[in-house]
Amino acid sequence: MSNYYVVTTTEKKIIGYGSISTLESTLQAFNFIRIHRSYLVAKNKIGTIATNSIIVSTYELPIGRNYRKNIENIAKLS
């Protein structure tokens, strides 16, 4: 979606304009983590961590190669 992003909450979807990198910088203070070039997730919403994906609520999201270390660090802390 180029410079648009979609934020999915339990209640609604919000479409915003800007880069996901800028959104990531803003949301890091709120305990969000980048798991893929296209996905940020709230750490406290991560359910299961598998080899190549994580489960957040009813969604299975891919883990990008470049972000695997971030996920491994979360798994060690859990």
N, CA, C and O atoms as a Tripos MOL2 file, in Angstrom:
@<TRIPOS>MOLECULE
protein
  312   311    78     0     0
PROTEIN
NO_CHARGES

@<TRIPOS>ATOM
      1 N           0.8230   -1.2060    0.0000 N.3       1 MET1
      2 CA          0.0000    0.0000    0.0000 C.3       1 MET1
      3 C           0.8600    1.2610    0.0000 C.2       1 MET1
      4 O           0.3930    2.3170    0.4260 O.2       1 MET1
      5 N           2.0760    1.1780   -0.4570 N.am      2 SER2
      6 CA          2.9720    2.3190   -0.5700 C.3       2 SER2
      7 C           3.1700    3.0060    0.7740 C.2       2 SER2
      8 O           3.7360    2.4040    1.6870 O.2       2 SER2
      9 N           2.7250    4.2310    0.9210 N.am      3 ASN3
     10 CA          2.9230    4.9590    2.1720 C.3       3 ASN3
     11 C           1.7030    4.9310    3.0820 C.2       3 ASN3
     12 O           1.5260    5.8260    3.9090 O.2       3 ASN3
     13 N           0.8860    3.9420    2.9420 N.am      4 TYR4
     14 CA         -0.2600    3.7630    3.8190 C.3       4 TYR4
     15 C          -0.0380    2.5370    4.6870 C.2       4 TYR4
     16 O           0.6540    1.6010    4.2870 O.2       4 TYR4
     17 N          -0.6160    2.5450    5.8530 N.am      5 TYR5
     18 CA         -0.5480    1.3790    6.7310 C.3       5 TYR5
     19 C          -1.9280    1.1330    7.3160 C.2       5 TYR5
     20 O          -2.7690    2.0310    7.3660 O.2       5 TYR5
     21 N          -2.1450   -0.1040    7.7580 N.am      6 VAL6
     22 CA         -3.4100   -0.4760    8.3780 C.3       6 VAL6
     23 C          -3.1110   -0.9320    9.7990 C.2       6 VAL6
     24 O          -2.2630   -1.7990   10.0130 O.2       6 VAL6
     25 N          -3.7980   -0.3560   10.7550 N.am      7 VAL7
     26 CA         -3.6930   -0.7570   12.1550 C.3       7 VAL7
     27 C          -4.9430   -1.5590   12.4690 C.2       7 VAL7
     28 O          -6.0600   -1.0680   12.3020 O.2       7 VAL7
     29 N          -4.7590   -2.7940   12.9240 N.am      8 THR8
     30 CA         -5.8870   -3.6520   13.2570 C.3       8 THR8
     31 C          -5.9680   -3.7760   14.7720 C.2       8 THR8
     32 O          -5.0080   -4.1970   15.4170 O.2       8 THR8
     33 N          -7.1020   -3.4130   15.3320 N.am      9 THR9
     34 CA         -7.3340   -3.5580   16.7650 C.3       9 THR9
     35 C          -8.4550   -4.5830   16.9540 C.2       9 THR9
     36 O          -8.9960   -5.1100   15.9810 O.2       9 THR9
     37 N          -8.7900   -4.8540   18.1940 N.am     10 THR10
     38 CA         -9.8780   -5.8020   18.4420 C.3      10 THR10
     39 C         -11.2250   -5.2320   18.0190 C.2      10 THR10
     40 O         -12.1860   -5.9780   17.8290 O.2      10 THR10
     41 N         -11.2960   -3.9270   17.8720 N.am     11 GLU11
     42 CA        -12.5750   -3.2880   17.5630 C.3      11 GLU11
     43 C         -12.7140   -2.7670   16.1400 C.2      11 GLU11
     44 O         -13.8250   -2.6880   15.6140 O.2      11 GLU11
     45 N         -11.5800   -2.4060   15.5050 N.am     12 LYS12
     46 CA        -11.6850   -1.8100   14.1740 C.3      12 LYS12
     47 C         -10.3480   -1.8150   13.4530 C.2      12 LYS12
     48 O          -9.3170   -2.1760   14.0200 O.2      12 LYS12
     49 N         -10.3900   -1.4060   12.1890 N.am     13 LYS13
     50 CA         -9.1880   -1.2080   11.3830 C.3      13 LYS13
     51 C          -9.0620    0.2750   11.0830 C.2      13 LYS13
     52 O         -10.0450    0.9450   10.7660 O.2      13 LYS13
     53 N          -7.8420    0.7760   11.1870 N.am     14 ILE14
     54 CA         -7.5720    2.1880   10.9500 C.3      14 ILE14
     55 C          -6.5360    2.2830    9.8390 C.2      14 ILE14
     56 O          -5.4990    1.6210    9.9000 O.2      14 ILE14
     57 N          -6.8040    3.0900    8.8370 N.am     15 ILE15
     58 CA         -5.8470    3.3060    7.7630 C.3      15 ILE15
     59 C          -5.1730    4.6460    8.0070 C.2      15 ILE15
     60 O          -5.8340    5.6620    8.2250 O.2      15 ILE15
     61 N          -3.8460    4.6300    7.9670 N.am     16 GLY16
     62 CA         -3.0810    5.8510    8.1850 C.3      16 GLY16
     63 C          -2.1160    6.0780    7.0400 C.2      16 GLY16
     64 O          -1.8650    5.1860    6.2290 O.2      16 GLY16
     65 N          -1.5820    7.2790    6.9870 N.am     17 TYR17
     66 CA         -0.6200    7.6340    5.9520 C.3      17 TYR17
     67 C           0.7310    7.8730    6.5980 C.2      17 TYR17
     68 O           0.8370    8.6100    7.5780 O.2      17 TYR17
     69 N           1.7580    7.2520    6.0510 N.am     18 GLY18
     70 CA          3.1150    7.4120    6.5510 C.3      18 GLY18
     71 C           3.8590    6.1020    6.3910 C.2      18 GLY18
     72 O           3.3170    5.1140    5.8950 O.2      18 GLY18
     73 N           5.0910    6.1130    6.8120 N.am     19 SER19
     74 CA          5.8870    4.8850    6.6730 C.3      19 SER19
     75 C           5.7510    4.0120    7.9130 C.2      19 SER19
     76 O           5.5040    4.5040    9.0130 O.2      19 SER19
     77 N           5.9140    2.7270    7.7180 N.am     20 ILE20
     78 CA          5.8460    1.8040    8.8470 C.3      20 ILE20
     79 C           7.0430    2.0320    9.7790 C.2      20 ILE20
     80 O           6.9500    1.7680   10.9780 O.2      20 ILE20
     81 N           8.1570    2.5160    9.2410 N.am     21 SER21
     82 CA          9.3270    2.8210   10.0740 C.3      21 SER21
     83 C           9.0320    3.9600   11.0390 C.2      21 SER21
     84 O           9.4440    3.9180   12.1980 O.2      21 SER21
     85 N           8.3330    4.9600   10.5740 N.am     22 THR22
     86 CA          7.9470    6.0750   11.4490 C.3      22 THR22
     87 C           6.9640    5.5880   12.5090 C.2      22 THR22
     88 O           7.0660    5.9610   13.6770 O.2      22 THR22
     89 N           6.0260    4.7650   12.1000 N.am     23 LEU23
     90 CA          5.0620    4.1990   13.0370 C.3      23 LEU23
     91 C           5.7880    3.3450   14.0710 C.2      23 LEU23
     92 O           5.4660    3.3960   15.2580 O.2      23 LEU23
     93 N           6.7630    2.5630   13.6240 N.am     24 GLU24
     94 CA          7.5520    1.7290   14.5300 C.3      24 GLU24
     95 C           8.2560    2.5830   15.5850 C.2      24 GLU24
     96 O           8.2400    2.2410   16.7670 O.2      24 GLU24
     97 N           8.8660    3.6790   15.1730 N.am     25 SER25
     98 CA          9.5500    4.5680   16.1190 C.3      25 SER25
     99 C           8.5990    5.1010   17.1730 C.2      25 SER25
    100 O           8.9550    5.2050   18.3470 O.2      25 SER25
    101 N           7.4100    5.4330   16.7600 N.am     26 THR26
    102 CA          6.4070    5.9540   17.6860 C.3      26 THR26
    103 C           5.9020    4.8790   18.6440 C.2      26 THR26
    104 O           5.7380    5.1350   19.8360 O.2      26 THR26
    105 N           5.6550    3.6830   18.1270 N.am     27 LEU27
    106 CA          5.0370    2.6270   18.9280 C.3      27 LEU27
    107 C           6.0090    1.8380   19.8070 C.2      27 LEU27
    108 O           5.5700    1.0990   20.6880 O.2      27 LEU27
    109 N           7.3170    1.9780   19.5870 N.am     28 GLN28
    110 CA          8.2810    1.2680   20.4330 C.3      28 GLN28
    111 C           8.1020    1.6460   21.9000 C.2      28 GLN28
    112 O           8.2860    0.8090   22.7830 O.2      28 GLN28
    113 N           7.7540    2.8710   22.1580 N.am     29 ALA29
    114 CA          7.5310    3.3300   23.5360 C.3      29 ALA29
    115 C           6.3210    2.6420   24.1650 C.2      29 ALA29
    116 O           6.1800    2.6200   25.3880 O.2      29 ALA29
    117 N           5.4540    2.0840   23.3300 N.am     30 PHE30
    118 CA          4.2520    1.4060   23.8120 C.3      30 PHE30
    119 C           4.3870   -0.1140   23.7230 C.2      30 PHE30
    120 O           3.3880   -0.8320   23.6850 O.2      30 PHE30
    121 N           5.6280   -0.5940   23.6920 N.am     31 ASN31
    122 CA          5.9280   -2.0250   23.7410 C.3      31 ASN31
    123 C           5.5100   -2.7810   22.4800 C.2      31 ASN31
    124 O           5.0450   -3.9190   22.5590 O.2      31 ASN31
    125 N           5.6750   -2.1510   21.3220 N.am     32 PHE32
    126 CA          5.4430   -2.8090   20.0430 C.3      32 PHE32
    127 C           6.7840   -3.2450   19.4760 C.2      32 PHE32
    128 O           7.8170   -2.6420   19.7670 O.2      32 PHE32
    129 N           6.7640   -4.2860   18.6730 N.am     33 ILE33
    130 CA          7.9760   -4.8230   18.0650 C.3      33 ILE33
    131 C           7.7260   -5.1230   16.6000 C.2      33 ILE33
    132 O           6.6350   -5.5420   16.2130 O.2      33 ILE33
    133 N           8.7400   -4.9060   15.8000 N.am     34 ARG34
    134 CA          8.6450   -5.2180   14.3710 C.3      34 ARG34
    135 C           8.9970   -6.6880   14.1820 C.2      34 ARG34
    136 O          10.0380   -7.1440   14.6530 O.2      34 ARG34
    137 N           8.1430   -7.4220   13.5010 N.am     35 ILE35
    138 CA          8.3770   -8.8520   13.2720 C.3      35 ILE35
    139 C           8.5940   -9.1820   11.7990 C.2      35 ILE35
    140 O           8.9950  -10.2940   11.4560 O.2      35 ILE35
    141 N           8.3260   -8.2110   10.9370 N.am     36 HIS36
    142 CA          8.3750   -8.4160    9.4880 C.3      36 HIS36
    143 C           8.3820   -7.0270    8.8690 C.2      36 HIS36
    144 O           7.9850   -6.0600    9.5190 O.2      36 HIS36
    145 N           8.8200   -6.9160    7.6440 N.am     37 ARG37
    146 CA          8.8480   -5.5770    7.0400 C.3      37 ARG37
    147 C           7.4560   -4.9590    6.9380 C.2      37 ARG37
    148 O           7.3150   -3.7480    6.7690 O.2      37 ARG37
    149 N           6.4340   -5.7990    7.0430 N.am     38 SER38
    150 CA          5.0580   -5.3210    6.9240 C.3      38 SER38
    151 C           4.2630   -5.3730    8.2220 C.2      38 SER38
    152 O           3.0920   -4.9940    8.2340 O.2      38 SER38
    153 N           4.8750   -5.8360    9.3240 N.am     39 TYR39
    154 CA          4.0970   -6.0470   10.5430 C.3      39 TYR39
    155 C           4.7990   -5.5370   11.7970 C.2      39 TYR39
    156 O           5.9890   -5.7680   12.0120 O.2      39 TYR39
    157 N           4.0220   -4.8380   12.6110 N.am     40 LEU40
    158 CA          4.3830   -4.4810   13.9830 C.3      40 LEU40
    159 C           3.3260   -5.1230   14.8670 C.2      40 LEU40
    160 O           2.1550   -5.1740   14.4900 O.2      40 LEU40
    161 N           3.7180   -5.6140   16.0370 N.am     41 VAL41
    162 CA          2.7350   -6.1800   16.9580 C.3      41 VAL41
    163 C           3.0300   -5.7310   18.3830 C.2      41 VAL41
    164 O           4.1710   -5.4350   18.7380 O.2      41 VAL41
    165 N           1.9830   -5.6880   19.1810 N.am     42 ALA42
    166 CA          2.1390   -5.4060   20.6120 C.3      42 ALA42
    167 C           2.7020   -6.6630   21.2720 C.2      42 ALA42
    168 O           2.1540   -7.7530   21.1050 O.2      42 ALA42
    169 N           3.7790   -6.5130   22.0100 N.am     43 LYS43
    170 CA          4.4230   -7.6710   22.6300 C.3      43 LYS43
    171 C           3.4670   -8.4560   23.5240 C.2      43 LYS43
    172 O           3.5180   -9.6860   23.5610 O.2      43 LYS43
    173 N           2.6020   -7.7520   24.2400 N.am     44 ASN44
    174 CA          1.6970   -8.4380   25.1680 C.3      44 ASN44
    175 C           0.5510   -9.1680   24.4700 C.2      44 ASN44
    176 O          -0.2270   -9.8660   25.1200 O.2      44 ASN44
    177 N           0.4450   -9.0130   23.1640 N.am     45 LYS45
    178 CA         -0.6140   -9.7060   22.4020 C.3      45 LYS45
    179 C          -0.0950  -10.9640   21.7030 C.2      45 LYS45
    180 O          -0.8780  -11.7140   21.1190 O.2      45 LYS45
    181 N           1.2240  -11.2010   21.7590 N.am     46 ILE46
    182 CA          1.8000  -12.3690   21.1110 C.3      46 ILE46
    183 C           1.4120  -13.6100   21.9000 C.2      46 ILE46
    184 O           1.6680  -13.7030   23.1000 O.2      46 ILE46
    185 N           0.7950  -14.5560   21.2150 N.am     47 GLY47
    186 CA          0.3710  -15.7920   21.8550 C.3      47 GLY47
    187 C           1.4240  -16.8650   21.7340 C.2      47 GLY47
    188 O           2.0830  -17.2040   22.7170 O.2      47 GLY47
    189 N           1.5920  -17.4010   20.5490 N.am     48 THR48
    190 CA          2.5170  -18.4900   20.2930 C.3      48 THR48
    191 C           3.5810  -18.0300   19.3160 C.2      48 THR48
    192 O           3.2940  -17.3350   18.3410 O.2      48 THR48
    193 N           4.8210  -18.4310   19.5930 N.am     49 ILE49
    194 CA          5.9210  -18.1400   18.6730 C.3      49 ILE49
    195 C           6.3730  -19.4630   18.0620 C.2      49 ILE49
    196 O           6.8310  -20.3620   18.7660 O.2      49 ILE49
    197 N           6.2370  -19.5650   16.7510 N.am     50 ALA50
    198 CA          6.6750  -20.7590   16.0210 C.3      50 ALA50
    199 C           7.9590  -20.4160   15.2670 C.2      50 ALA50
    200 O           8.5080  -19.3250   15.4240 O.2      50 ALA50
    201 N           8.4210  -21.3400   14.4620 N.am     51 THR51
    202 CA          9.6710  -21.1400   13.7300 C.3      51 THR51
    203 C           9.5930  -19.9610   12.7670 C.2      51 THR51
    204 O          10.4910  -19.1200   12.7420 O.2      51 THR51
    205 N           8.5360  -19.8950   11.9840 N.am     52 ASN52
    206 CA          8.4300  -18.8640   10.9520 C.3      52 ASN52
    207 C           7.2460  -17.9350   11.1130 C.2      52 ASN52
    208 O           6.9820  -17.1140   10.2340 O.2      52 ASN52
    209 N           6.5250  -18.0460   12.2200 N.am     53 SER53
    210 CA          5.3470  -17.2090   12.4010 C.3      53 SER53
    211 C           5.0270  -17.0460   13.8820 C.2      53 SER53
    212 O           5.5420  -17.7650   14.7390 O.2      53 SER53
    213 N           4.1740  -16.0920   14.1460 N.am     54 ILE54
    214 CA          3.6540  -15.9100   15.5000 C.3      54 ILE54
    215 C           2.1400  -15.8480   15.4130 C.2      54 ILE54
    216 O           1.5740  -15.5200   14.3690 O.2      54 ILE54
    217 N           1.4990  -16.1650   16.5160 N.am     55 ILE55
    218 CA          0.0400  -16.0800   16.5900 C.3      55 ILE55
    219 C          -0.3120  -14.8890   17.4730 C.2      55 ILE55
    220 O           0.1500  -14.7730   18.6080 O.2      55 ILE55
    221 N          -1.1310  -14.0180   16.9270 N.am     56 VAL56
    222 CA         -1.6580  -12.8680   17.6570 C.3      56 VAL56
    223 C          -3.1700  -12.9410   17.5060 C.2      56 VAL56
    224 O          -3.7100  -12.7450   16.4170 O.2      56 VAL56
    225 N          -3.8430  -13.2260   18.6110 N.am     57 SER57
    226 CA         -5.2880  -13.4240   18.5860 C.3      57 SER57
    227 C          -5.6040  -14.5750   17.6270 C.2      57 SER57
    228 O          -5.1780  -15.7060   17.8600 O.2      57 SER57
    229 N          -6.3360  -14.3000   16.5660 N.am     58 THR58
    230 CA         -6.6710  -15.3490   15.5940 C.3      58 THR58
    231 C          -5.8330  -15.2320   14.3240 C.2      58 THR58
    232 O          -6.0760  -15.9470   13.3520 O.2      58 THR58
    233 N          -4.8530  -14.3390   14.3250 N.am     59 TYR59
    234 CA         -4.0220  -14.1030   13.1480 C.3      59 TYR59
    235 C          -2.6860  -14.8240   13.2580 C.2      59 TYR59
    236 O          -2.0450  -14.8030   14.3090 O.2      59 TYR59
    237 N          -2.2740  -15.4560   12.1800 N.am     60 GLU60
    238 CA         -0.9260  -16.0170   12.0950 C.3      60 GLU60
    239 C          -0.1110  -15.0760   11.2080 C.2      60 GLU60
    240 O          -0.4290  -14.8820   10.0340 O.2      60 GLU60
    241 N           0.9330  -14.5020   11.7790 N.am     61 LEU61
    242 CA          1.7370  -13.5120   11.0740 C.3      61 LEU61
    243 C           3.1400  -14.0520   10.8270 C.2      61 LEU61
    244 O           3.7070  -14.7310   11.6840 O.2      61 LEU61
    245 N           3.7000  -13.7530    9.6620 N.am     62 PRO62
    246 CA          5.0380  -14.2540    9.3590 C.3      62 PRO62
    247 C           6.1120  -13.4970   10.1370 C.2      62 PRO62
    248 O           5.9450  -12.3280   10.4850 O.2      62 PRO62
    249 N           7.2050  -14.1870   10.3960 N.am     63 ILE63
    250 CA          8.3820  -13.5560   10.9970 C.3      63 ILE63
    251 C           9.3970  -13.3830    9.8730 C.2      63 ILE63
    252 O           9.7840  -14.3550    9.2250 O.2      63 ILE63
    253 N           9.8210  -12.1580    9.6480 N.am     64 GLY64
    254 CA         10.8100  -11.8940    8.6100 C.3      64 GLY64
    255 C          12.2050  -12.3040    9.0550 C.2      64 GLY64
    256 O          12.5360  -12.2380   10.2390 O.2      64 GLY64
    257 N          13.0140  -12.7270    8.1010 N.am     65 ARG65
    258 CA         14.3960  -13.1350    8.4030 C.3      65 ARG65
    259 C          15.1560  -12.0810    9.1780 C.2      65 ARG65
    260 O          15.8750  -12.3980   10.1260 O.2      65 ARG65
    261 N          15.0000  -10.8230    8.7790 N.am     66 ASN66
    262 CA         15.7400   -9.7280    9.4140 C.3      66 ASN66
    263 C          15.2510   -9.4040   10.8170 C.2      66 ASN66
    264 O          15.9200   -8.6680   11.5430 O.2      66 ASN66
    265 N          14.1100   -9.9320   11.2120 N.am     67 TYR67
    266 CA         13.5180   -9.6090   12.5090 C.3      67 TYR67
    267 C          13.4920  -10.7980   13.4620 C.2      67 TYR67
    268 O          12.9930  -10.6880   14.5810 O.2      67 TYR67
    269 N          14.0220  -11.9180   13.0270 N.am     68 ARG68
    270 CA         14.0010  -13.1460   13.8330 C.3      68 ARG68
    271 C          14.6800  -12.9580   15.1900 C.2      68 ARG68
    272 O          14.1770  -13.4550   16.1970 O.2      68 ARG68
    273 N          15.8120  -12.2480   15.2360 N.am     69 LYS69
    274 CA         16.5240  -12.0200   16.5000 C.3      69 LYS69
    275 C          15.6390  -11.2930   17.5060 C.2      69 LYS69
    276 O          15.6860  -11.5980   18.6980 O.2      69 LYS69
    277 N          14.8350  -10.3380   17.0500 N.am     70 ASN70
    278 CA         13.9080   -9.6240   17.9390 C.3      70 ASN70
    279 C          12.9410  -10.6000   18.5990 C.2      70 ASN70
    280 O          12.6720  -10.5100   19.7970 O.2      70 ASN70
    281 N          12.4270  -11.5220   17.8140 N.am     71 ILE71
    282 CA         11.4670  -12.5020   18.3160 C.3      71 ILE71
    283 C          12.1440  -13.4920   19.2560 C.2      71 ILE71
    284 O          11.5770  -13.8600   20.2850 O.2      71 ILE71
    285 N          13.3570  -13.9250   18.9050 N.am     72 GLU72
    286 CA         14.0960  -14.8450   19.7700 C.3      72 GLU72
    287 C          14.3510  -14.2190   21.1340 C.2      72 GLU72
    288 O          14.2750  -14.9040   22.1540 O.2      72 GLU72
    289 N          14.6510  -12.9350   21.1610 N.am     73 ASN73
    290 CA         14.8730  -12.2430   22.4460 C.3      73 ASN73
    291 C          13.6090  -12.1940   23.2820 C.2      73 ASN73
    292 O          13.6750  -12.3220   24.5040 O.2      73 ASN73
    293 N          12.4650  -12.0140   22.6520 N.am     74 ILE74
    294 CA         11.1910  -12.0280   23.3880 C.3      74 ILE74
    295 C          10.9380  -13.4150   23.9570 C.2      74 ILE74
    296 O          10.5190  -13.5510   25.1070 O.2      74 ILE74
    297 N          11.1900  -14.4420   23.1580 N.am     75 ALA75
    298 CA         10.9580  -15.8220   23.6030 C.3      75 ALA75
    299 C          11.8330  -16.1540   24.8070 C.2      75 ALA75
    300 O          11.3930  -16.8650   25.7110 O.2      75 ALA75
    301 N          13.0430  -15.6590   24.8300 N.am     76 LYS76
    302 CA         13.9470  -15.9100   25.9650 C.3      76 LYS76
    303 C          13.4520  -15.2300   27.2320 C.2      76 LYS76
    304 O          13.6540  -15.7460   28.3310 O.2      76 LYS76
    305 N          12.8060  -14.0780   27.0910 N.am     77 LEU77
    306 CA         12.3090  -13.3370   28.2410 C.3      77 LEU77
    307 C          11.0180  -13.9000   28.7990 C.2      77 LEU77
    308 O          10.6660  -13.6410   29.9490 O.2      77 LEU77
    309 N          10.3120  -14.6710   27.9840 N.am     78 SER78
    310 CA          9.0070  -15.2110   28.4100 C.3      78 SER78
    311 C           9.1620  -16.3530   29.3810 C.2      78 SER78
    312 O           8.1670  -16.9180   29.8350 O.2      78 SER78
@<TRIPOS>BOND
     1     1     2 1
     2     2     3 1
     3     3     4 2
     4     3     5 am
     5     5     6 1
     6     6     7 1
     7     7     8 2
     8     7     9 am
     9     9    10 1
    10    10    11 1
    11    11    12 2
    12    11    13 am
    13    13    14 1
    14    14    15 1
    15    15    16 2
    16    15    17 am
    17    17    18 1
    18    18    19 1
    19    19    20 2
    20    19    21 am
    21    21    22 1
    22    22    23 1
    23    23    24 2
    24    23    25 am
    25    25    26 1
    26    26    27 1
    27    27    28 2
    28    27    29 am
    29    29    30 1
    30    30    31 1
    31    31    32 2
    32    31    33 am
    33    33    34 1
    34    34    35 1
    35    35    36 2
    36    35    37 am
    37    37    38 1
    38    38    39 1
    39    39    40 2
    40    39    41 am
    41    41    42 1
    42    42    43 1
    43    43    44 2
    44    43    45 am
    45    45    46 1
    46    46    47 1
    47    47    48 2
    48    47    49 am
    49    49    50 1
    50    50    51 1
    51    51    52 2
    52    51    53 am
    53    53    54 1
    54    54    55 1
    55    55    56 2
    56    55    57 am
    57    57    58 1
    58    58    59 1
    59    59    60 2
    60    59    61 am
    61    61    62 1
    62    62    63 1
    63    63    64 2
    64    63    65 am
    65    65    66 1
    66    66    67 1
    67    67    68 2
    68    67    69 am
    69    69    70 1
    70    70    71 1
    71    71    72 2
    72    71    73 am
    73    73    74 1
    74    74    75 1
    75    75    76 2
    76    75    77 am
    77    77    78 1
    78    78    79 1
    79    79    80 2
    80    79    81 am
    81    81    82 1
    82    82    83 1
    83    83    84 2
    84    83    85 am
    85    85    86 1
    86    86    87 1
    87    87    88 2
    88    87    89 am
    89    89    90 1
    90    90    91 1
    91    91    92 2
    92    91    93 am
    93    93    94 1
    94    94    95 1
    95    95    96 2
    96    95    97 am
    97    97    98 1
    98    98    99 1
    99    99   100 2
   100    99   101 am
   101   101   102 1
   102   102   103 1
   103   103   104 2
   104   103   105 am
   105   105   106 1
   106   106   107 1
   107   107   108 2
   108   107   109 am
   109   109   110 1
   110   110   111 1
   111   111   112 2
   112   111   113 am
   113   113   114 1
   114   114   115 1
   115   115   116 2
   116   115   117 am
   117   117   118 1
   118   118   119 1
   119   119   120 2
   120   119   121 am
   121   121   122 1
   122   122   123 1
   123   123   124 2
   124   123   125 am
   125   125   126 1
   126   126   127 1
   127   127   128 2
   128   127   129 am
   129   129   130 1
   130   130   131 1
   131   131   132 2
   132   131   133 am
   133   133   134 1
   134   134   135 1
   135   135   136 2
   136   135   137 am
   137   137   138 1
   138   138   139 1
   139   139   140 2
   140   139   141 am
   141   141   142 1
   142   142   143 1
   143   143   144 2
   144   143   145 am
   145   145   146 1
   146   146   147 1
   147   147   148 2
   148   147   149 am
   149   149   150 1
   150   150   151 1
   151   151   152 2
   152   151   153 am
   153   153   154 1
   154   154   155 1
   155   155   156 2
   156   155   157 am
   157   157   158 1
   158   158   159 1
   159   159   160 2
   160   159   161 am
   161   161   162 1
   162   162   163 1
   163   163   164 2
   164   163   165 am
   165   165   166 1
   166   166   167 1
   167   167   168 2
   168   167   169 am
   169   169   170 1
   170   170   171 1
   171   171   172 2
   172   171   173 am
   173   173   174 1
   174   174   175 1
   175   175   176 2
   176   175   177 am
   177   177   178 1
   178   178   179 1
   179   179   180 2
   180   179   181 am
   181   181   182 1
   182   182   183 1
   183   183   184 2
   184   183   185 am
   185   185   186 1
   186   186   187 1
   187   187   188 2
   188   187   189 am
   189   189   190 1
   190   190   191 1
   191   191   192 2
   192   191   193 am
   193   193   194 1
   194   194   195 1
   195   195   196 2
   196   195   197 am
   197   197   198 1
   198   198   199 1
   199   199   200 2
   200   199   201 am
   201   201   202 1
   202   202   203 1
   203   203   204 2
   204   203   205 am
   205   205   206 1
   206   206   207 1
   207   207   208 2
   208   207   209 am
   209   209   210 1
   210   210   211 1
   211   211   212 2
   212   211   213 am
   213   213   214 1
   214   214   215 1
   215   215   216 2
   216   215   217 am
   217   217   218 1
   218   218   219 1
   219   219   220 2
   220   219   221 am
   221   221   222 1
   222   222   223 1
   223   223   224 2
   224   223   225 am
   225   225   226 1
   226   226   227 1
   227   227   228 2
   228   227   229 am
   229   229   230 1
   230   230   231 1
   231   231   232 2
   232   231   233 am
   233   233   234 1
   234   234   235 1
   235   235   236 2
   236   235   237 am
   237   237   238 1
   238   238   239 1
   239   239   240 2
   240   239   241 am
   241   241   242 1
   242   242   243 1
   243   243   244 2
   244   243   245 am
   245   245   246 1
   246   246   247 1
   247   247   248 2
   248   247   249 am
   249   249   250 1
   250   250   251 1
   251   251   252 2
   252   251   253 am
   253   253   254 1
   254   254   255 1
   255   255   256 2
   256   255   257 am
   257   257   258 1
   258   258   259 1
   259   259   260 2
   260   259   261 am
   261   261   262 1
   262   262   263 1
   263   263   264 2
   264   263   265 am
   265   265   266 1
   266   266   267 1
   267   267   268 2
   268   267   269 am
   269   269   270 1
   270   270   271 1
   271   271   272 2
   272   271   273 am
   273   273   274 1
   274   274   275 1
   275   275   276 2
   276   275   277 am
   277   277   278 1
   278   278   279 1
   279   279   280 2
   280   279   281 am
   281   281   282 1
   282   282   283 1
   283   283   284 2
   284   283   285 am
   285   285   286 1
   286   286   287 1
   287   287   288 2
   288   287   289 am
   289   289   290 1
   290   290   291 1
   291   291   292 2
   292   291   293 am
   293   293   294 1
   294   294   295 1
   295   295   296 2
   296   295   297 am
   297   297   298 1
   298   298   299 1
   299   299   300 2
   300   299   301 am
   301   301   302 1
   302   302   303 1
   303   303   304 2
   304   303   305 am
   305   305   306 1
   306   306   307 1
   307   307   308 2
   308   307   309 am
   309   309   310 1
   310   310   311 1
   311   311   312 2
@<TRIPOS>SUBSTRUCTURE
     1 MET1         2 RESIDUE 1 A MET
     2 SER2         6 RESIDUE 1 A SER
     3 ASN3        10 RESIDUE 1 A ASN
     4 TYR4        14 RESIDUE 1 A TYR
     5 TYR5        18 RESIDUE 1 A TYR
     6 VAL6        22 RESIDUE 1 A VAL
     7 VAL7        26 RESIDUE 1 A VAL
     8 THR8        30 RESIDUE 1 A THR
     9 THR9        34 RESIDUE 1 A THR
    10 THR10       38 RESIDUE 1 A THR
    11 GLU11       42 RESIDUE 1 A GLU
    12 LYS12       46 RESIDUE 1 A LYS
    13 LYS13       50 RESIDUE 1 A LYS
    14 ILE14       54 RESIDUE 1 A ILE
    15 ILE15       58 RESIDUE 1 A ILE
    16 GLY16       62 RESIDUE 1 A GLY
    17 TYR17       66 RESIDUE 1 A TYR
    18 GLY18       70 RESIDUE 1 A GLY
    19 SER19       74 RESIDUE 1 A SER
    20 ILE20       78 RESIDUE 1 A ILE
    21 SER21       82 RESIDUE 1 A SER
    22 THR22       86 RESIDUE 1 A THR
    23 LEU23       90 RESIDUE 1 A LEU
    24 GLU24       94 RESIDUE 1 A GLU
    25 SER25       98 RESIDUE 1 A SER
    26 THR26      102 RESIDUE 1 A THR
    27 LEU27      106 RESIDUE 1 A LEU
    28 GLN28      110 RESIDUE 1 A GLN
    29 ALA29      114 RESIDUE 1 A ALA
    30 PHE30      118 RESIDUE 1 A PHE
    31 ASN31      122 RESIDUE 1 A ASN
    32 PHE32      126 RESIDUE 1 A PHE
    33 ILE33      130 RESIDUE 1 A ILE
    34 ARG34      134 RESIDUE 1 A ARG
    35 ILE35      138 RESIDUE 1 A ILE
    36 HIS36      142 RESIDUE 1 A HIS
    37 ARG37      146 RESIDUE 1 A ARG
    38 SER38      150 RESIDUE 1 A SER
    39 TYR39      154 RESIDUE 1 A TYR
    40 LEU40      158 RESIDUE 1 A LEU
    41 VAL41      162 RESIDUE 1 A VAL
    42 ALA42      166 RESIDUE 1 A ALA
    43 LYS43      170 RESIDUE 1 A LYS
    44 ASN44      174 RESIDUE 1 A ASN
    45 LYS45      178 RESIDUE 1 A LYS
    46 ILE46      182 RESIDUE 1 A ILE
    47 GLY47      186 RESIDUE 1 A GLY
    48 THR48      190 RESIDUE 1 A THR
    49 ILE49      194 RESIDUE 1 A ILE
    50 ALA50      198 RESIDUE 1 A ALA
    51 THR51      202 RESIDUE 1 A THR
    52 ASN52      206 RESIDUE 1 A ASN
    53 SER53      210 RESIDUE 1 A SER
    54 ILE54      214 RESIDUE 1 A ILE
    55 ILE55      218 RESIDUE 1 A ILE
    56 VAL56      222 RESIDUE 1 A VAL
    57 SER57      226 RESIDUE 1 A SER
    58 THR58      230 RESIDUE 1 A THR
    59 TYR59      234 RESIDUE 1 A TYR
    60 GLU60      238 RESIDUE 1 A GLU
    61 LEU61      242 RESIDUE 1 A LEU
    62 PRO62      246 RESIDUE 1 A PRO
    63 ILE63      250 RESIDUE 1 A ILE
    64 GLY64      254 RESIDUE 1 A GLY
    65 ARG65      258 RESIDUE 1 A ARG
    66 ASN66      262 RESIDUE 1 A ASN
    67 TYR67      266 RESIDUE 1 A TYR
    68 ARG68      270 RESIDUE 1 A ARG
    69 LYS69      274 RESIDUE 1 A LYS
    70 ASN70      278 RESIDUE 1 A ASN
    71 ILE71      282 RESIDUE 1 A ILE
    72 GLU72      286 RESIDUE 1 A GLU
    73 ASN73      290 RESIDUE 1 A ASN
    74 ILE74      294 RESIDUE 1 A ILE
    75 ALA75      298 RESIDUE 1 A ALA
    76 LYS76      302 RESIDUE 1 A LYS
    77 LEU77      306 RESIDUE 1 A LEU
    78 SER78      310 RESIDUE 1 A SER
